[in-house]
Amino acid sequence: YFDATLTIHDPTSRAGKQVVQLTDVNLDDIPIADFEADDGVMEWESDFTFEGVNLVQEFNGIN
């Protein structure tokens, strides 16, 4: 189990950024190797669960 902090930020937007922390994250499925990269970029997907969420910093108010 681990905690993960996610930041959503678009410098071209007046919304600023939002920071969210997921607590007690557990990866449900971990692929050991996946070598499919049709466009030259490898992607990795995994299901996960988490126990809690904290809003560390919210977007600026938008009117």
N, CA, C and O atoms as a Tripos MOL2 file, in Angstrom:
@<TRIPOS>MOLECULE
protein
  252   251    63     0     0
PROTEIN
NO_CHARGES

@<TRIPOS>ATOM
      1 N           0.8310   -1.1860    0.0000 N.3       1 TYR1
      2 CA          0.0000    0.0000    0.0000 C.3       1 TYR1
      3 C           0.8760    1.2510    0.0000 C.2       1 TYR1
      4 O           1.9420    1.2760    0.6150 O.2       1 TYR1
      5 N           0.4140    2.2820   -0.6960 N.am      2 PHE2
      6 CA          1.1720    3.5230   -0.7730 C.3       2 PHE2
      7 C           0.2050    4.6780   -1.0070 C.2       2 PHE2
      8 O          -0.9670    4.4540   -1.3100 O.2       2 PHE2
      9 N           0.6770    5.8880   -0.8710 N.am      3 ASP3
     10 CA         -0.1040    7.0840   -1.1590 C.3       3 ASP3
     11 C           0.3560    7.6500   -2.4960 C.2       3 ASP3
     12 O           1.5300    7.5390   -2.8510 O.2       3 ASP3
     13 N          -0.5670    8.2560   -3.2340 N.am      4 ALA4
     14 CA         -0.2500    8.8590   -4.5300 C.3       4 ALA4
     15 C          -0.8020   10.2740   -4.5580 C.2       4 ALA4
     16 O          -1.9430   10.5110   -4.1610 O.2       4 ALA4
     17 N           0.0050   11.2110   -5.0270 N.am      5 THR5
     18 CA         -0.4170   12.5950   -5.1530 C.3       5 THR5
     19 C          -0.5280   12.9330   -6.6380 C.2       5 THR5
     20 O           0.4100   12.7220   -7.4060 O.2       5 THR5
     21 N          -1.6930   13.4620   -7.0320 N.am      6 LEU6
     22 CA         -1.9630   13.7860   -8.4270 C.3       6 LEU6
     23 C          -2.1490   15.2880   -8.5560 C.2       6 LEU6
     24 O          -2.8760   15.8950   -7.7690 O.2       6 LEU6
     25 N          -1.4960   15.8940   -9.5470 N.am      7 THR7
     26 CA         -1.6230   17.3210   -9.7930 C.3       7 THR7
     27 C          -2.2040   17.5370  -11.1820 C.2       7 THR7
     28 O          -1.6870   17.0140  -12.1690 O.2       7 THR7
     29 N          -3.2830   18.3120  -11.2530 N.am      8 ILE8
     30 CA         -3.9030   18.6810  -12.5190 C.3       8 ILE8
     31 C          -3.6050   20.1600  -12.7150 C.2       8 ILE8
     32 O          -4.0240   20.9980  -11.9170 O.2       8 ILE8
     33 N          -2.8760   20.4740  -13.7840 N.am      9 HIS9
     34 CA         -2.4590   21.8630  -13.9950 C.3       9 HIS9
     35 C          -2.4050   22.1650  -15.4830 C.2       9 HIS9
     36 O          -1.7560   21.4560  -16.2530 O.2       9 HIS9
     37 N          -3.0910   23.2210  -15.8740 N.am     10 ASP10
     38 CA         -3.0570   23.7110  -17.2510 C.3      10 ASP10
     39 C          -2.6390   25.1800  -17.1830 C.2      10 ASP10
     40 O          -3.4560   26.0260  -16.8200 O.2      10 ASP10
     41 N          -1.4080   25.5000  -17.5170 N.am     11 PRO11
     42 CA         -0.9310   26.8780  -17.3900 C.3      11 PRO11
     43 C          -1.6750   27.8710  -18.2850 C.2      11 PRO11
     44 O          -1.5560   29.0800  -18.0860 O.2      11 PRO11
     45 N          -2.4310   27.3890  -19.2560 N.am     12 THR12
     46 CA         -3.1850   28.2990  -20.1210 C.3      12 THR12
     47 C          -4.5670   28.6100  -19.5580 C.2      12 THR12
     48 O          -5.3070   29.4000  -20.1440 O.2      12 THR12
     49 N          -4.9200   28.0030  -18.4360 N.am     13 SER13
     50 CA         -6.2440   28.1900  -17.8440 C.3      13 SER13
     51 C          -6.1740   29.0480  -16.5890 C.2      13 SER13
     52 O          -5.1860   29.0120  -15.8560 O.2      13 SER13
     53 N          -7.2320   29.8200  -16.3480 N.am     14 ARG14
     54 CA         -7.3090   30.6150  -15.1260 C.3      14 ARG14
     55 C          -7.6850   29.7670  -13.9150 C.2      14 ARG14
     56 O          -7.6910   30.2710  -12.7920 O.2      14 ARG14
     57 N          -7.9940   28.5030  -14.1230 N.am     15 ALA15
     58 CA         -8.4190   27.6240  -13.0280 C.3      15 ALA15
     59 C          -7.2710   27.2900  -12.0830 C.2      15 ALA15
     60 O          -7.5040   26.8150  -10.9710 O.2      15 ALA15
     61 N          -6.0440   27.5310  -12.5120 N.am     16 GLY16
     62 CA         -4.9000   27.1990  -11.6650 C.3      16 GLY16
     63 C          -4.6570   25.7060  -11.6540 C.2      16 GLY16
     64 O          -4.7520   25.0450  -12.6880 O.2      16 GLY16
     65 N          -4.3400   25.1730  -10.4760 N.am     17 LYS17
     66 CA         -4.0930   23.7400  -10.3980 C.3      17 LYS17
     67 C          -4.8640   23.1480   -9.2290 C.2      17 LYS17
     68 O          -5.2720   23.8470   -8.3010 O.2      17 LYS17
     69 N          -5.0460   21.8480   -9.3060 N.am     18 GLN18
     70 CA         -5.6870   21.1050   -8.2370 C.3      18 GLN18
     71 C          -4.7690   19.9590   -7.8560 C.2      18 GLN18
     72 O          -4.1940   19.3040   -8.7260 O.2      18 GLN18
     73 N          -4.6280   19.7140   -6.5630 N.am     19 VAL19
     74 CA         -3.7940   18.6300   -6.0720 C.3      19 VAL19
     75 C          -4.6660   17.7090   -5.2190 C.2      19 VAL19
     76 O          -5.3370   18.1560   -4.2890 O.2      19 VAL19
     77 N          -4.6440   16.4300   -5.5480 N.am     20 VAL20
     78 CA         -5.4410   15.4300   -4.8480 C.3      20 VAL20
     79 C          -4.5020   14.3240   -4.3690 C.2      20 VAL20
     80 O          -3.6000   13.9120   -5.0990 O.2      20 VAL20
     81 N          -4.7110   13.8490   -3.1600 N.am     21 GLN21
     82 CA         -3.8960   12.7570   -2.6180 C.3      21 GLN21
     83 C          -4.7910   11.5400   -2.3950 C.2      21 GLN21
     84 O          -5.8080   11.6260   -1.7060 O.2      21 GLN21
     85 N          -4.4090   10.4120   -2.9790 N.am     22 LEU22
     86 CA         -5.0790    9.1390   -2.7430 C.3      22 LEU22
     87 C          -4.2870    8.3880   -1.6880 C.2      22 LEU22
     88 O          -3.0630    8.2910   -1.7810 O.2      22 LEU22
     89 N          -4.9780    7.8530   -0.6800 N.am     23 THR23
     90 CA         -4.2830    7.1500    0.4040 C.3      23 THR23
     91 C          -4.5710    5.6570    0.3610 C.2      23 THR23
     92 O          -5.6290    5.2200   -0.0910 O.2      23 THR23
     93 N          -3.6080    4.8940    0.8410 N.am     24 ASP24
     94 CA         -3.6990    3.4260    0.8940 C.3      24 ASP24
     95 C          -4.0690    2.8350   -0.4620 C.2      24 ASP24
     96 O          -5.0220    2.0660   -0.5870 O.2      24 ASP24
     97 N          -3.2940    3.2130   -1.4720 N.am     25 VAL25
     98 CA         -3.5070    2.7220   -2.8390 C.3      25 VAL25
     99 C          -2.9670    1.2960   -2.9410 C.2      25 VAL25
    100 O          -1.8980    0.9800   -2.4180 O.2      25 VAL25
    101 N          -3.7270    0.4470   -3.6220 N.am     26 ASN26
    102 CA         -3.3090   -0.9350   -3.8530 C.3      26 ASN26
    103 C          -3.4880   -1.2420   -5.3310 C.2      26 ASN26
    104 O          -4.5870   -1.0900   -5.8630 O.2      26 ASN26
    105 N          -2.4240   -1.6710   -6.0030 N.am     27 LEU27
    106 CA         -2.5150   -2.0630   -7.4080 C.3      27 LEU27
    107 C          -3.1360   -3.4500   -7.4740 C.2      27 LEU27
    108 O          -2.5820   -4.4060   -6.9330 O.2      27 LEU27
    109 N          -4.2940   -3.5650   -8.1410 N.am     28 ASP28
    110 CA         -5.0110   -4.8290   -8.2120 C.3      28 ASP28
    111 C          -4.4160   -5.7690   -9.2420 C.2      28 ASP28
    112 O          -4.5090   -6.9890   -9.1000 O.2      28 ASP28
    113 N          -3.8120   -5.2180  -10.2640 N.am     29 ASP29
    114 CA         -3.2590   -6.0120  -11.3550 C.3      29 ASP29
    115 C          -1.9680   -5.3490  -11.8100 C.2      29 ASP29
    116 O          -1.9680   -4.1750  -12.1810 O.2      29 ASP29
    117 N          -0.8690   -6.0960  -11.7850 N.am     30 ILE30
    118 CA          0.4230   -5.5350  -12.1770 C.3      30 ILE30
    119 C           1.0050   -6.3730  -13.3110 C.2      30 ILE30
    120 O           1.5070   -7.4720  -13.0750 O.2      30 ILE30
    121 N           0.9410   -5.8570  -14.5490 N.am     31 PRO31
    122 CA          1.5530   -6.5960  -15.6570 C.3      31 PRO31
    123 C           3.0810   -6.5490  -15.5380 C.2      31 PRO31
    124 O           3.6630   -5.4850  -15.3270 O.2      31 PRO31
    125 N           3.7040   -7.6850  -15.6740 N.am     32 ILE32
    126 CA          5.1610   -7.7580  -15.5550 C.3      32 ILE32
    127 C           5.8350   -7.2270  -16.8160 C.2      32 ILE32
    128 O           6.8340   -6.5130  -16.7280 O.2      32 ILE32
    129 N           5.3000   -7.5680  -17.9860 N.am     33 ALA33
    130 CA          5.8860   -7.0920  -19.2340 C.3      33 ALA33
    131 C           4.7910   -6.9460  -20.2830 C.2      33 ALA33
    132 O           3.9160   -7.8040  -20.4030 O.2      33 ALA33
    133 N           4.8450   -5.8680  -21.0330 N.am     34 ASP34
    134 CA          3.9130   -5.6240  -22.1160 C.3      34 ASP34
    135 C           4.6810   -4.8780  -23.2020 C.2      34 ASP34
    136 O           5.0440   -3.7150  -23.0300 O.2      34 ASP34
    137 N           4.9200   -5.5440  -24.3000 N.am     35 PHE35
    138 CA          5.7890   -4.9800  -25.3190 C.3      35 PHE35
    139 C           5.0520   -4.5430  -26.5710 C.2      35 PHE35
    140 O           5.6390   -4.5520  -27.6530 O.2      35 PHE35
    141 N           3.7880   -4.1610  -26.4650 N.am     36 GLU36
    142 CA          3.0480   -3.6550  -27.6050 C.3      36 GLU36
    143 C           3.2000   -2.1410  -27.6590 C.2      36 GLU36
    144 O           2.7890   -1.4300  -26.7420 O.2      36 GLU36
    145 N           3.7890   -1.6640  -28.7300 N.am     37 ALA37
    146 CA          3.9840   -0.2230  -28.8980 C.3      37 ALA37
    147 C           3.8630    0.1220  -30.3730 C.2      37 ALA37
    148 O           4.8630    0.3640  -31.0490 O.2      37 ALA37
    149 N           2.6310    0.1420  -30.8670 N.am     38 ASP38
    150 CA          2.3920    0.3730  -32.2910 C.3      38 ASP38
    151 C           2.8990    1.7260  -32.7680 C.2      38 ASP38
    152 O           3.4300    1.8400  -33.8720 O.2      38 ASP38
    153 N           2.7350    2.7530  -31.9350 N.am     39 ASP39
    154 CA          3.1300    4.1000  -32.3430 C.3      39 ASP39
    155 C           4.4530    4.5390  -31.7260 C.2      39 ASP39
    156 O           4.7900    5.7230  -31.7560 O.2      39 ASP39
    157 N           5.1960    3.6020  -31.1730 N.am     40 GLY40
    158 CA          6.4830    3.9300  -30.5860 C.3      40 GLY40
    159 C           6.4090    4.3420  -29.1300 C.2      40 GLY40
    160 O           7.4350    4.6050  -28.5030 O.2      40 GLY40
    161 N           5.1830    4.4020  -28.5810 N.am     41 VAL41
    162 CA          5.0110    4.7830  -27.1800 C.3      41 VAL41
    163 C           4.3990    3.6110  -26.4430 C.2      41 VAL41
    164 O           3.3580    3.0910  -26.8430 O.2      41 VAL41
    165 N           5.0400    3.1980  -25.3740 N.am     42 MET42
    166 CA          4.4980    2.1060  -24.5770 C.3      42 MET42
    167 C           3.5570    2.6770  -23.5230 C.2      42 MET42
    168 O           3.8730    3.6730  -22.8730 O.2      42 MET42
    169 N           2.4130    2.0500  -23.3610 N.am     43 GLU43
    170 CA          1.4500    2.4500  -22.3470 C.3      43 GLU43
    171 C           1.2600    1.3030  -21.3690 C.2      43 GLU43
    172 O           1.3530    0.1320  -21.7380 O.2      43 GLU43
    173 N           0.9930    1.6530  -20.1180 N.am     44 TRP44
    174 CA          0.7880    0.6540  -19.0910 C.3      44 TRP44
    175 C          -0.4680    1.0010  -18.3350 C.2      44 TRP44
    176 O          -0.5950    2.1150  -17.8260 O.2      44 TRP44
    177 N          -1.4030    0.0690  -18.2500 N.am     45 GLU45
    178 CA         -2.6350    0.2900  -17.5280 C.3      45 GLU45
    179 C          -2.7450   -0.7310  -16.4140 C.2      45 GLU45
    180 O          -2.3300   -1.8800  -16.5670 O.2      45 GLU45
    181 N          -3.3070   -0.3070  -15.2930 N.am     46 SER46
    182 CA         -3.4990   -1.2000  -14.1710 C.3      46 SER46
    183 C          -4.7120   -0.7480  -13.3710 C.2      46 SER46
    184 O          -4.9210    0.4490  -13.1740 O.2      46 SER46
    185 N          -5.5060   -1.6980  -12.9150 N.am     47 ASP47
    186 CA         -6.6100   -1.3770  -12.0260 C.3      47 ASP47
    187 C          -6.0530   -1.1660  -10.6250 C.2      47 ASP47
    188 O          -5.0800   -1.8070  -10.2260 O.2      47 ASP47
    189 N          -6.6890   -0.2500   -9.8790 N.am     48 PHE48
    190 CA         -6.2440   -0.0310   -8.5180 C.3      48 PHE48
    191 C          -7.4240    0.3710   -7.6380 C.2      48 PHE48
    192 O          -8.4600    0.8230   -8.1270 O.2      48 PHE48
    193 N          -7.2470    0.2010   -6.3500 N.am     49 THR49
    194 CA         -8.2320    0.6380   -5.3710 C.3      49 THR49
    195 C          -7.5190    1.5390   -4.3710 C.2      49 THR49
    196 O          -6.2940    1.5000   -4.2480 O.2      49 THR49
    197 N          -8.3020    2.3530   -3.6560 N.am     50 PHE50
    198 CA         -7.7170    3.2190   -2.6400 C.3      50 PHE50
    199 C          -8.7410    3.4110   -1.5280 C.2      50 PHE50
    200 O          -9.9460    3.2850   -1.7470 O.2      50 PHE50
    201 N          -8.2510    3.7150   -0.3460 N.am     51 GLU51
    202 CA         -9.1190    3.8370    0.8240 C.3      51 GLU51
    203 C          -9.5980    5.2550    1.0790 C.2      51 GLU51
    204 O         -10.7050    5.4480    1.5820 O.2      51 GLU51
    205 N          -8.7830    6.2560    0.7380 N.am     52 GLY52
    206 CA         -9.1690    7.6240    1.0500 C.3      52 GLY52
    207 C          -8.6910    8.6090    0.0120 C.2      52 GLY52
    208 O          -7.8200    8.3110   -0.8050 O.2      52 GLY52
    209 N          -9.2840    9.8010    0.0630 N.am     53 VAL53
    210 CA         -8.8980   10.8640   -0.8500 C.3      53 VAL53
    211 C          -8.8930   12.1820   -0.0790 C.2      53 VAL53
    212 O          -9.8080   12.4660    0.6930 O.2      53 VAL53
    213 N          -7.8500   12.9820   -0.3010 N.am     54 ASN54
    214 CA         -7.7270   14.2960    0.3280 C.3      54 ASN54
    215 C          -7.5460   15.3500   -0.7600 C.2      54 ASN54
    216 O          -6.7150   15.1940   -1.6550 O.2      54 ASN54
    217 N          -8.3270   16.4170   -0.6770 N.am     55 LEU55
    218 CA         -8.1670   17.5420   -1.5820 C.3      55 LEU55
    219 C          -7.1400   18.4800   -0.9640 C.2      55 LEU55
    220 O          -7.4530   19.2470   -0.0540 O.2      55 LEU55
    221 N          -5.9140   18.4120   -1.4640 N.am     56 VAL56
    222 CA         -4.8030   19.1990   -0.9210 C.3      56 VAL56
    223 C          -4.9230   20.6550   -1.3540 C.2      56 VAL56
    224 O          -4.7670   21.5650   -0.5400 O.2      56 VAL56
    225 N          -5.2010   20.8730   -2.6410 N.am     57 GLN57
    226 CA         -5.3650   22.2250   -3.1850 C.3      57 GLN57
    227 C          -6.4420   22.1740   -4.2430 C.2      57 GLN57
    228 O          -6.3670   21.3670   -5.1700 O.2      57 GLN57
    229 N          -7.4480   23.0280   -4.1170 N.am     58 GLU58
    230 CA         -8.5250   23.0380   -5.0970 C.3      58 GLU58
    231 C          -8.2730   24.0700   -6.1790 C.2      58 GLU58
    232 O          -7.4690   24.9860   -6.0000 O.2      58 GLU58
    233 N          -8.9700   23.9170   -7.3170 N.am     59 PHE59
    234 CA         -8.8900   24.8920   -8.3890 C.3      59 PHE59
    235 C          -9.3130   26.2670   -7.8600 C.2      59 PHE59
    236 O         -10.0680   26.3620   -6.8910 O.2      59 PHE59
    237 N          -8.8220   27.3250   -8.5010 N.am     60 ASN60
    238 CA         -9.2800   28.6750   -8.1910 C.3      60 ASN60
    239 C         -10.7620   28.7880   -8.5550 C.2      60 ASN60
    240 O         -11.2310   28.1040   -9.4650 O.2      60 ASN60
    241 N         -11.4990   29.6460   -7.8490 N.am     61 GLY61
    242 CA        -12.9020   29.8500   -8.1900 C.3      61 GLY61
    243 C         -13.0180   30.4710   -9.5620 C.2      61 GLY61
    244 O         -12.3030   31.4210   -9.8790 O.2      61 GLY61
    245 N         -13.9030   29.9490  -10.3740 N.am     62 ILE62
    246 CA        -14.1010   30.4470  -11.7340 C.3      62 ILE62
    247 C         -15.4980   31.0180  -11.8260 C.2      62 ILE62
    248 O         -16.4730   30.3310  -11.5200 O.2      62 ILE62
    249 N         -15.6070   32.2670  -12.2450 N.am     63 ASN63
    250 CA        -16.9160   32.9040  -12.4080 C.3      63 ASN63
    251 C         -17.2260   33.1430  -13.8540 C.2      63 ASN63
    252 O         -18.2900   33.6720  -14.1780 O.2      63 ASN63
@<TRIPOS>BOND
     1     1     2 1
     2     2     3 1
     3     3     4 2
     4     3     5 am
     5     5     6 1
     6     6     7 1
     7     7     8 2
     8     7     9 am
     9     9    10 1
    10    10    11 1
    11    11    12 2
    12    11    13 am
    13    13    14 1
    14    14    15 1
    15    15    16 2
    16    15    17 am
    17    17    18 1
    18    18    19 1
    19    19    20 2
    20    19    21 am
    21    21    22 1
    22    22    23 1
    23    23    24 2
    24    23    25 am
    25    25    26 1
    26    26    27 1
    27    27    28 2
    28    27    29 am
    29    29    30 1
    30    30    31 1
    31    31    32 2
    32    31    33 am
    33    33    34 1
    34    34    35 1
    35    35    36 2
    36    35    37 am
    37    37    38 1
    38    38    39 1
    39    39    40 2
    40    39    41 am
    41    41    42 1
    42    42    43 1
    43    43    44 2
    44    43    45 am
    45    45    46 1
    46    46    47 1
    47    47    48 2
    48    47    49 am
    49    49    50 1
    50    50    51 1
    51    51    52 2
    52    51    53 am
    53    53    54 1
    54    54    55 1
    55    55    56 2
    56    55    57 am
    57    57    58 1
    58    58    59 1
    59    59    60 2
    60    59    61 am
    61    61    62 1
    62    62    63 1
    63    63    64 2
    64    63    65 am
    65    65    66 1
    66    66    67 1
    67    67    68 2
    68    67    69 am
    69    69    70 1
    70    70    71 1
    71    71    72 2
    72    71    73 am
    73    73    74 1
    74    74    75 1
    75    75    76 2
    76    75    77 am
    77    77    78 1
    78    78    79 1
    79    79    80 2
    80    79    81 am
    81    81    82 1
    82    82    83 1
    83    83    84 2
    84    83    85 am
    85    85    86 1
    86    86    87 1
    87    87    88 2
    88    87    89 am
    89    89    90 1
    90    90    91 1
    91    91    92 2
    92    91    93 am
    93    93    94 1
    94    94    95 1
    95    95    96 2
    96    95    97 am
    97    97    98 1
    98    98    99 1
    99    99   100 2
   100    99   101 am
   101   101   102 1
   102   102   103 1
   103   103   104 2
   104   103   105 am
   105   105   106 1
   106   106   107 1
   107   107   108 2
   108   107   109 am
   109   109   110 1
   110   110   111 1
   111   111   112 2
   112   111   113 am
   113   113   114 1
   114   114   115 1
   115   115   116 2
   116   115   117 am
   117   117   118 1
   118   118   119 1
   119   119   120 2
   120   119   121 am
   121   121   122 1
   122   122   123 1
   123   123   124 2
   124   123   125 am
   125   125   126 1
   126   126   127 1
   127   127   128 2
   128   127   129 am
   129   129   130 1
   130   130   131 1
   131   131   132 2
   132   131   133 am
   133   133   134 1
   134   134   135 1
   135   135   136 2
   136   135   137 am
   137   137   138 1
   138   138   139 1
   139   139   140 2
   140   139   141 am
   141   141   142 1
   142   142   143 1
   143   143   144 2
   144   143   145 am
   145   145   146 1
   146   146   147 1
   147   147   148 2
   148   147   149 am
   149   149   150 1
   150   150   151 1
   151   151   152 2
   152   151   153 am
   153   153   154 1
   154   154   155 1
   155   155   156 2
   156   155   157 am
   157   157   158 1
   158   158   159 1
   159   159   160 2
   160   159   161 am
   161   161   162 1
   162   162   163 1
   163   163   164 2
   164   163   165 am
   165   165   166 1
   166   166   167 1
   167   167   168 2
   168   167   169 am
   169   169   170 1
   170   170   171 1
   171   171   172 2
   172   171   173 am
   173   173   174 1
   174   174   175 1
   175   175   176 2
   176   175   177 am
   177   177   178 1
   178   178   179 1
   179   179   180 2
   180   179   181 am
   181   181   182 1
   182   182   183 1
   183   183   184 2
   184   183   185 am
   185   185   186 1
   186   186   187 1
   187   187   188 2
   188   187   189 am
   189   189   190 1
   190   190   191 1
   191   191   192 2
   192   191   193 am
   193   193   194 1
   194   194   195 1
   195   195   196 2
   196   195   197 am
   197   197   198 1
   198   198   199 1
   199   199   200 2
   200   199   201 am
   201   201   202 1
   202   202   203 1
   203   203   204 2
   204   203   205 am
   205   205   206 1
   206   206   207 1
   207   207   208 2
   208   207   209 am
   209   209   210 1
   210   210   211 1
   211   211   212 2
   212   211   213 am
   213   213   214 1
   214   214   215 1
   215   215   216 2
   216   215   217 am
   217   217   218 1
   218   218   219 1
   219   219   220 2
   220   219   221 am
   221   221   222 1
   222   222   223 1
   223   223   224 2
   224   223   225 am
   225   225   226 1
   226   226   227 1
   227   227   228 2
   228   227   229 am
   229   229   230 1
   230   230   231 1
   231   231   232 2
   232   231   233 am
   233   233   234 1
   234   234   235 1
   235   235   236 2
   236   235   237 am
   237   237   238 1
   238   238   239 1
   239   239   240 2
   240   239   241 am
   241   241   242 1
   242   242   243 1
   243   243   244 2
   244   243   245 am
   245   245   246 1
   246   246   247 1
   247   247   248 2
   248   247   249 am
   249   249   250 1
   250   250   251 1
   251   251   252 2
@<TRIPOS>SUBSTRUCTURE
     1 TYR1         2 RESIDUE 1 A TYR
     2 PHE2         6 RESIDUE 1 A PHE
     3 ASP3        10 RESIDUE 1 A ASP
     4 ALA4        14 RESIDUE 1 A ALA
     5 THR5        18 RESIDUE 1 A THR
     6 LEU6        22 RESIDUE 1 A LEU
     7 THR7        26 RESIDUE 1 A THR
     8 ILE8        30 RESIDUE 1 A ILE
     9 HIS9        34 RESIDUE 1 A HIS
    10 ASP10       38 RESIDUE 1 A ASP
    11 PRO11       42 RESIDUE 1 A PRO
    12 THR12       46 RESIDUE 1 A THR
    13 SER13       50 RESIDUE 1 A SER
    14 ARG14       54 RESIDUE 1 A ARG
    15 ALA15       58 RESIDUE 1 A ALA
    16 GLY16       62 RESIDUE 1 A GLY
    17 LYS17       66 RESIDUE 1 A LYS
    18 GLN18       70 RESIDUE 1 A GLN
    19 VAL19       74 RESIDUE 1 A VAL
    20 VAL20       78 RESIDUE 1 A VAL
    21 GLN21       82 RESIDUE 1 A GLN
    22 LEU22       86 RESIDUE 1 A LEU
    23 THR23       90 RESIDUE 1 A THR
    24 ASP24       94 RESIDUE 1 A ASP
    25 VAL25       98 RESIDUE 1 A VAL
    26 ASN26      102 RESIDUE 1 A ASN
    27 LEU27      106 RESIDUE 1 A LEU
    28 ASP28      110 RESIDUE 1 A ASP
    29 ASP29      114 RESIDUE 1 A ASP
    30 ILE30      118 RESIDUE 1 A ILE
    31 PRO31      122 RESIDUE 1 A PRO
    32 ILE32      126 RESIDUE 1 A ILE
    33 ALA33      130 RESIDUE 1 A ALA
    34 ASP34      134 RESIDUE 1 A ASP
    35 PHE35      138 RESIDUE 1 A PHE
    36 GLU36      142 RESIDUE 1 A GLU
    37 ALA37      146 RESIDUE 1 A ALA
    38 ASP38      150 RESIDUE 1 A ASP
    39 ASP39      154 RESIDUE 1 A ASP
    40 GLY40      158 RESIDUE 1 A GLY
    41 VAL41      162 RESIDUE 1 A VAL
    42 MET42      166 RESIDUE 1 A MET
    43 GLU43      170 RESIDUE 1 A GLU
    44 TRP44      174 RESIDUE 1 A TRP
    45 GLU45      178 RESIDUE 1 A GLU
    46 SER46      182 RESIDUE 1 A SER
    47 ASP47      186 RESIDUE 1 A ASP
    48 PHE48      190 RESIDUE 1 A PHE
    49 THR49      194 RESIDUE 1 A THR
    50 PHE50      198 RESIDUE 1 A PHE
    51 GLU51      202 RESIDUE 1 A GLU
    52 GLY52      206 RESIDUE 1 A GLY
    53 VAL53      210 RESIDUE 1 A VAL
    54 ASN54      214 RESIDUE 1 A ASN
    55 LEU55      218 RESIDUE 1 A LEU
    56 VAL56      222 RESIDUE 1 A VAL
    57 GLN57      226 RESIDUE 1 A GLN
    58 GLU58      230 RESIDUE 1 A GLU
    59 PHE59      234 RESIDUE 1 A PHE
    60 ASN60      238 RESIDUE 1 A ASN
    61 GLY61      242 RESIDUE 1 A GLY
    62 ILE62      246 RESIDUE 1 A ILE
    63 ASN63      250 RESIDUE 1 A ASN
